[in-house]
């Protein structure tokens, strides 16, 4: 269904806070309605309530756009993190949100480039071809050359901190996290969003990472970027033809072609993670364009995680399979990563060591052999089941300190997002990582 365009976006703190407050009232009314029905029918489950709440929350976030909608998009990518009603609704943020009306687009062009779209391009679509959390994309032409032009929504960059404060109560309730744990999460998200809303920085990173990765990863395709048609809030690049994952799978490609696409995705991330130590950290399906021959186009380098060298060595030391059998080495690694604390009791130490060892044995499994079959449903069921158990463990929720580093948030998100893509492709992948190659040199 086509989404109606927005003529304005609430940009002031007061306007945006009022939107959140109005949503809170709606959610309260939904709860009252649900429990009134439950007194008549005690066997009534929460599905209707979750559906109503998910629709109301998503409607608000999609109108506000920006940080709040981005958090919803991120949460929808983690299977088992949210109730299914929220997960399904929030997945819409991966591909589409109500677009800005064309007069607002023209206003943004005049503000940041001093010209309207028609002054620059021979042709410029009035309707956005894609609208997501931070910006929307229009198709444009100069002669025979076709461009994708990304335009940031008004007020997004300025409202990051206040939006994250307002979305925190919703996130705490949905994720079941303590305020302390969520604070670390929100700080890392906030820092990343501030870089993601700086299109000058994105232009610089896009050109750099595309050039370096193109030389190392066969079958990867990148657009060229155009500084002369770009600014702090507008980014212009080549328009890449291709299909999103669902469209690609609907063409019923051969397993050989799916494996080729999957290998390209794996090599892209492995090279950036372990050689460049700067990685495209937004692995939702909307950022990849699949070709019929198995090549993959990569777009949107707004969210790039720069990995500090010291943390990199700590984080990836746990990739070694033999570390799982060496208690002393494992304990040292967990201390360095902040999984174990100096003031933990012996009982706490034993508990958390067991929990994170189980997490490690699951999450690092693809690295422990030369190839891995990501179509293995049991493996993904085990991951999801463990994630659900982890979120409900009182020992974690009541811990005096948050466990783990803020740097792990985007690294873990990137890997699990990649795993999901490879699972959808039912792919067998050569997982011989640059981590091992670099160690051998």
Secondary structure, DSSP 8 states (H G I E B T S, - for coil): -----BS----SHHHHHHHHHHHHHHHHHHHHHHHHHHHH-TT--SHHHHHHHHHHHHHHHHHH-HHHHHHHHHHHTSTTTS-HHHHHHHGGGGTB---B-HHHHHHHHHHHHSS-HHHH-SEE-SS-SEE-SSEEEEEEEETTEEEEEEEE-TTTGGGHHHHHHHHHHHHHHHHT--HHHHHHHHHHHHHHHHHHT-HHHHHHHHHHHHHHHHHH-TTEEE--B-GGG--SSEEEEE----B-HHHHHHT---HHHHHHHHHHHHHHHHHIIIIISEEE----GGGEEE-TTS-EEE---SSEEE--HHHHHHHHHTT-GGGGG-HHHHHHHHHHTTSS-TT--HHHHHHHHHHHHHHHHHHTGGGSSSEEETT-HHHHHHHHHHHHHHHH-HHHHT-SS--S-TTHHHHHHHHHHHHHHHHHTT-EEE---HHHHHHH-
